[in-house]
Amino acid sequence: MPHTKDDLPDALYSAAQVRALDASLIAAGTPGFELMQRAARATWRALVRHWPTANELSVVTGHGNNAGDGYLIAVLARRAGWHVRVLAVGDPKRLQGDAVLAHAEAVAEGVAVQAWSSQSGLRGVVVDAMLGTGLTGDVREPYAGVIAAINASGLPVAAVDIPSGLCADTGRILGSAVRADLTVTFIGLKLGLFTGDAADVVGEWVFNDLQASPESFNGVDISARLLTADNVPRLASRAPTAHKGKFGHVLLIGGDRGFGGAILLSAQTALRSGAGMVSVSTRSEHVPAALARIPEAMVVGTSSANQLMGLLEKVSVLVVGPGLGQASWGRSLLSAAANAPLAQVWDADALNLLAEGQVSLPGDCVITPHPGEAARLLGLSTAEVQADRPAAAHALSKKYTAVVVLKGAGSLIASPDGRLAVCDQGHPAMATAGLGDVLAGLLGALLAQGMNAFDAACLGVWLHAGAGAQEGKSGRGLAASDLIPAIRQLLEEQAPCLK
């Protein structure tokens, strides 16, 4: 059954898990060559829909099953009257199993098959059927040179199952990767198609389950869940007799000198996302600006941790870190927060101070690192975090016994119990300051309204990314505060306040 991005299933798998699914289909009676034919037909149909006026195809193959798909796509194109040729990067003599049958069918059909060379020249639509999901190490020659030639050609590109060079498990580009305009993937969605570098190389989505029955998936673990409008957690509607005391009291701590705007963005978001009451603890000189911007909030000028103690007894959720700084003022406030038995969200400088080991994370906490902060928390480089974002998210969750939001393209939400969720929404216009402060305030509001940490993180990330995608349509110049009304609107659409 074909799927578009709007109706993708939400189960995400590793490459090994998809191979297990493939094996289960074959064991259940579907021949492997039949699955290869289904994959080729699915790709051909998607290709024709995407480029309805095209009539020429250059199929670039390796020597695995991905190449078998490519040979069969070439057969379908030739039967449709297209000009088609296969440029074999992998020697056809190295083909095995069903791919041998596919090659033989292409030859019997009269498809021109020639060895790739730098003089080959690409024409028409390029079909990438080279490396597939089995790739683990960096792309080597001759494939690296072929990938460079495809990317430099300026021609439309369709990738079979996954763009060559993209890791199916991590979303990392393994040295180099084909930049596809269309990716047609099969049987089960791969986790690596939704995080890391994937968004730069995948293009438009089509998924086809190759007629796999639901029973075929029994007993096969998943790696993660893709957050969608259908499966994201929901806030309960409110009774007509609702009052502010039922929806939590969020205290936001931060805003050292020079960073006052960060805590105000968080506080404004918490207010607009449904928290019953909002308080802000910040530098005294920021109080007038805070009251002018958010008169609904209770703003307390705080010069020392001692002044927090009374407030900590009255609130239900803490958001700590936006604009906190790493000087003695921020350190003392963070220390006080760490000892409070409250649900908490830690962001920004709270995470940098946590990485120093001078404070311990309390229980029932959500942390929201970007890759650089995650690297400091794990004692790794940022490149190492980005090389395997799912592993980094799991490692952070285990190390700190917290729900982790690893921000970035394809944000990941990891729970200490092993659950992992992925959000593939967003927009490049979101690459601007203050977006993390907005997310922290949103998460605090959701916790205050009674959501558990993992559900709050999943819903918050999905709302934040969805609002960014919506506001990003206007292009560059997106301000963090632009997201706040959009988040409120999406939250109401997703979970109406009143039944």
URHU-V507822 format. One record per backbone hydrogen bond with DSSP energy under -0.5 kcal/mol. NH is the residue of the N-H (numbers start at 0). CO is the residue of the C=O. E is the energy in kcal/mol with one decimal. If there is no record, write none. Layout:
# URHU-V507822
NH|CO|E  NH|CO|E
This chain:
# URHU-V507822
2|206|-2.8  4|204|-0.5  6|3|-1.6  7|4|-0.7  11|223|-2.7  12|188|-3.3  17|13|-2.2  18|14|-2.2  19|15|-1.9  20|16|-2.0  21|17|-2.7  22|18|-2.5  23|19|-2.1  24|20|-2.0  25|21|-2.0  26|22|-2.7  27|23|-1.6  28|25|-1.6  29|24|-2.2  30|28|-0.7  34|30|-1.8  35|31|-2.0  36|32|-2.2  37|33|-2.3  38|34|-2.3  39|35|-2.2  40|36|-2.5  41|37|-2.5  42|38|-2.3  43|39|-2.7  44|40|-2.6  45|41|-2.0  46|42|-2.6  47|43|-2.4  48|44|-2.1  49|45|-2.1  50|46|-2.4  51|48|-0.5  53|50|-1.6  56|82|-2.9  57|124|-2.8  58|56|-0.5  58|84|-2.5  59|57|-0.6  59|126|-2.9  60|58|-0.6  60|86|-1.8  61|128|-1.7  66|63|-0.7  67|63|-1.3  68|64|-2.0  69|65|-1.7  70|66|-2.5  71|67|-1.9  72|68|-2.1  73|69|-2.2  74|70|-1.6  75|71|-2.0  76|72|-2.3  77|73|-2.4  78|74|-2.4  79|75|-1.3  80|77|-1.7  81|76|-2.5  82|54|-2.7  83|81|-0.6  84|56|-1.5  85|111|-3.3  86|58|-3.2  87|85|-0.7  87|113|-2.8  88|60|-2.5  88|86|-0.8  89|60|-1.5  93|90|-2.6  94|91|-1.3  98|95|-1.5  99|96|-1.2  100|96|-1.0  101|97|-2.0  102|98|-2.3  103|99|-2.3  104|100|-2.2  105|101|-2.1  106|102|-2.4  107|103|-2.6  108|104|-1.8  109|106|-1.2  110|105|-2.5  111|83|-0.8  113|85|-2.7  115|87|-2.4  119|116|-2.2  124|55|-2.7  125|155|-2.9  126|57|-2.8  127|125|-0.6  127|157|-3.0  128|59|-2.7  128|126|-0.9  133|130|-0.6  134|131|-0.5  138|173|-2.8  142|139|-0.8  143|139|-1.4  145|141|-1.8  146|142|-2.8  147|143|-2.0  148|144|-2.0  149|145|-2.6  150|146|-2.6  151|147|-1.7  152|148|-0.8  152|149|-0.8  153|149|-0.5  157|125|-2.9  158|181|-3.1  159|127|-2.5  160|158|-0.7  160|183|-3.6  161|159|-2.1  165|162|-2.1  166|171|-2.7  170|166|-2.0  173|164|-3.5  173|171|-0.5  174|172|-1.7  175|173|-1.3  177|163|-2.4  179|177|-0.9  179|200|-2.7  180|156|-2.5  181|156|-1.5  182|203|-2.7  183|158|-2.3  184|182|-0.6  184|205|-2.3  186|207|-1.7  187|185|-2.7  188|10|-0.6  190|12|-2.7  191|167|-3.2  192|189|-1.9  193|190|-2.0  195|408|-1.5  196|170|-2.6  197|194|-1.7  199|196|-1.7  200|196|-0.5  200|197|-2.0  201|197|-1.8  203|180|-2.8  205|182|-1.6  206|2|-2.2  207|184|-2.4  208|0|-1.7  211|208|-1.3  215|212|-1.7  216|213|-1.4  217|214|-1.3  219|216|-1.7  220|218|-0.6  222|11|-3.0  223|11|-1.5  224|419|-2.0  225|9|-3.0  226|224|-0.5  226|421|-3.1  231|227|-1.8  237|496|-4.1  241|238|-2.1  245|242|-2.2  246|243|-1.5  249|276|-2.7  250|316|-2.8  251|249|-0.5  251|278|-2.6  252|250|-0.5  252|318|-3.0  253|251|-0.5  253|280|-2.2  254|321|-0.8  255|322|-4.0  258|255|-2.6  261|258|-0.8  262|258|-0.7  263|259|-1.1  264|260|-2.2  265|261|-1.9  266|262|-2.3  267|263|-2.7  268|264|-2.0  269|265|-2.4  270|266|-2.2  271|267|-2.3  272|268|-1.1  273|270|-1.2  274|269|-1.9  275|246|-2.3  276|247|-1.9  278|249|-3.1  279|297|-2.8  280|251|-3.0  281|279|-0.6  281|299|-2.0  282|254|-1.2  285|282|-1.9  286|283|-1.3  289|285|-2.3  290|286|-2.7  291|287|-2.1  292|288|-2.1  293|289|-3.2  296|293|-1.7  297|277|-2.4  298|296|-0.7  299|279|-3.3  300|298|-0.5  301|281|-3.3  306|303|-1.1  307|304|-1.9  308|304|-0.7  308|305|-0.8  311|307|-2.4  312|308|-0.8  312|309|-0.5  313|310|-1.9  314|310|-0.9  315|248|-2.6  316|248|-1.8  317|342|-2.3  318|250|-2.4  319|344|-3.1  320|252|-2.0  323|320|-2.4  330|326|-2.3  331|327|-2.4  332|328|-1.9  333|329|-2.4  334|330|-2.1  335|331|-1.7  336|332|-2.2  337|333|-2.6  338|334|-0.9  338|335|-0.6  339|336|-1.8  341|339|-2.2  342|315|-0.9  343|363|-1.6  344|317|-2.2  345|365|-2.7  346|319|-2.3  348|320|-1.0  349|346|-1.9  350|347|-1.3  351|347|-1.4  352|348|-2.4  353|349|-1.8  354|350|-2.3  355|351|-0.9  356|353|-1.5  357|352|-1.1  365|343|-2.4  366|402|-2.5  367|345|-1.8  373|369|-2.8  374|370|-2.2  375|371|-1.8  376|372|-2.3  377|373|-1.7  378|374|-1.1  379|374|-2.5  384|380|-1.8  385|381|-2.5  386|382|-1.6  387|383|-0.8  387|384|-1.0  388|385|-0.6  391|387|-2.1  392|388|-2.6  393|389|-2.3  394|390|-2.5  395|391|-2.5  396|392|-2.2  397|393|-2.4  398|394|-2.6  399|395|-2.4  400|396|-0.9  401|396|-1.0  402|364|-2.1  403|413|-2.6  404|366|-2.8  405|403|-0.7  405|411|-2.6  406|368|-2.5  406|404|-1.0  410|422|-0.8  411|405|-2.0  412|420|-2.6  413|403|-2.5  413|411|-0.5  414|418|-2.3  417|414|-2.2  420|412|-2.4  421|224|-2.7  422|410|-2.4  423|421|-0.5  429|426|-2.3  430|427|-1.8  431|429|-2.5  434|431|-1.0  437|433|-1.7  438|434|-2.0  439|435|-2.4  440|436|-1.9  441|437|-2.2  442|438|-2.6  443|439|-2.0  444|440|-2.0  445|441|-2.0  446|442|-2.4  447|443|-2.2  448|444|-1.3  449|446|-1.8  450|445|-1.8  455|451|-2.9  456|452|-2.3  457|453|-2.5  458|454|-2.8  459|455|-2.8  460|456|-2.5  461|457|-2.1  462|458|-2.8  463|459|-2.6  464|460|-2.7  465|461|-2.4  466|462|-2.7  467|463|-2.0  468|464|-2.5  469|465|-2.2  470|466|-2.9  471|467|-2.2  472|468|-0.5  472|469|-0.9  473|470|-1.5  474|471|-2.4  479|432|-0.6  481|478|-1.8  482|478|-0.5  482|479|-1.5  483|480|-0.9  484|480|-0.6  485|481|-0.8  486|482|-2.8  487|483|-2.0  488|484|-2.2  489|485|-2.5  490|486|-2.7  491|487|-1.9  492|488|-2.2  493|489|-2.6  494|490|-2.4
